[in-house]
Amino acid sequence: MLGLAVGDALGAPLEGLTAQQIKTHYGRVKNYVDGVQAWKRKPYRWRMRGLYSDDTQQAMALCDNLLEHGRVDQEKLVELYLAMAEPKGSFLGVHRGIGRSFRHVLSELQNGASPRWSGQMKPGIGAAMRIAPAALYRDDDPDAMFVAVMEASVPTHRDVRSLSGALAVAHGVRRLVAGESREPSLALWVAADVARDEARMEREYGDVVLALDDHGRAMSRALAHAESLLDQPRERALPAMAEEANRHGAEPDCKRPTMGFPPACIPTCFHTLLTTNGFEEAITEIVNLGGDADTTGAILGALAGACYGADEIPRRWLDGLQNREGIEARALALAQRSTEGLSIPDLIATELELNAKESALLGQLVPLARGGGERGANQVI
């Protein structure tokens, strides 16, 4: 959970930038930045240092749902998403950095759509970014984990590539938490897990899941392909994974493997985990590739956190992470499957406070960036 949030917070200000743009503005990002340097003319893209995005917010919402109900209660989960959209009279509410597709899902739910049919029809990555809590809560029961992942994901995503991507991350977390080693074979074991789930999805959710005929095996094949590239230099492997993703229906074509298309982004996260040594190296590598940097950071952060443990997360990243206590408390509660003896801060109240804190900081930064030009922006950095 801490790895997910750290990766998200490191990548959030870099989302949408290319690797070259990141290098131009920051050199190599090794700590939290606020994004001012890269987004001088787009203050809405700035992010308070160490503040995570909607990726972690939705993971915490899923945590709270699991802890309160002992399972994924789909109706209550979407009620929480809608409640998060209500404060301050804004449709976005406390949701931070959500995209057009999730806003559309919220609108559909607000208008009374059933959670079984409200999910977006395009293959997005949002189901995978938040799914780690389901793997942690059901790590000892793959069948129950499958149900938890599907129930948590269908309200926002119906494309098979999105759903199998979430299952891939969940299986990776499940295996790593159980103590399986970070061996090249991990990618193949997860590919086999996903292949079984893709077939089960067709049997049990065939009326809901989209693109089964054309792309029903996309994720398991993309993961197996990523495993075949582990011996290749990264400068060859990355374009090869983007090319493989394009074979599975990317629209538009993936030019980089860190874009928000599941058969590109998720195999890239597994490949990076298996070709780096240590939590810091893995996360630094992925966020500096740019693209959907907050989500790749969150996904790989969850996998690397499960692999290496919290003690291997750099102290400077943990100390600078906003709401670390709330995230840590939820992780401990998931581990013991109970909130007994733990103080879990209210999600909406906490996120309101963080948004207010960020807004106040933004109010100070905008005049500096606009009035001081390059000099003012650099002083802020």
Phi, psi and omega in degrees: 000318178293321178297318177302310183292320179296313179298321178297312183293325177292322184274339188305313180289348184260356183303130178092351178272152172276166177301322180291321177297318177299315180297320180296316185277327190232355191075241175243119182289122178233001179209175181295137171237165180258355175088355184300319184301319184271337189237047183302323184264002180228073184299337178293347177269352180289159179215134176302139182304132177079007181262125180283173182253198178298339179303308180286324177303314181289328175295319178292323176298318177295320174306308184298322179296315179297316184290326182282324189248352180074007179193176172279109175266103188301315181298315181290328179294315180289330174298321178293317177303317180291322177297326178292340180271353189272324189304147175065019176070008180262142178296327180284332179056234181270353178302134188239114174076024181287151181271178183300321184294317179290326176297321178295319178299315178300319179297316178299316180294319179298330180272007173098010179294148176288139178301338179288340184237005185275346186296147179295153185267349180268156183279090178262175186255359188296329179293324183286328187293332187252001197277347185310320180302325178295323178291320180292323183285330183238034186293340181266003185215089183302326179294314178294327178295320177304312180298316181299317180296315181295315181295326179284337190260323185302324180299337181245342185216131179241349179288137183301328181291325175292315185289318178290333174294317177297320178295323178298314179296317181298316179294322177298313178298315181303313183293319183289321177298327179286355176099008177295144187282158179277073181254157177305329182294344179304317181298323179287322177298317179293322177300321178293319175303313184292322179300319177296319181289327177298319177292319179295322178301319180296322181287317192259339181231024185298336180282343185253318189284137183257158174068022179296320183293319185272327189225027184295344179239019186299313187289316180297323179289320179295322177294316178297322178295320179298322178297325181290347182259004187296333180271356182275149172300148184302324182293342174265322184293320184297310177298327180294324178290324175295319179296318178297319179300322180295337177288347183250028168088028177295133177222113355289176179303142174283119175269338177226146185281000179257015174283163189281050176244120191307314181292352174263303190294316186288314173301326177296322178295316177296318180299318180294319177302319187273354180241014175234170181232102178106156182299312185298316181297317182297311184289320178300318180297313187289317184289331179283352173282344178075207184073226179276067195292328179291320183284318175296323176298319180292315182295309180292327177300318177295315180295313182291325176296319177294327181285311190260337181088161184297330183294340181267356175283128183306138183301323182295328178286319178292317182295328182269358183282124177292141177059033178303320185297318180294322179291316182295319180298319179293322179297316178296320178296320177298319182297321180262002179055035180194149176266005183302128179079004182240146177255109181261112181294146180299130186296309185293317179298318180296316183289327173299316181296317179294320178296320178295320179296317179292319180298320178296319178294319179298322178298330177280327186281324185301311179298324180295315183291320183281321184276328184265355181061216181300320184294315181297316181295320181292326177296322178297316180299000000 
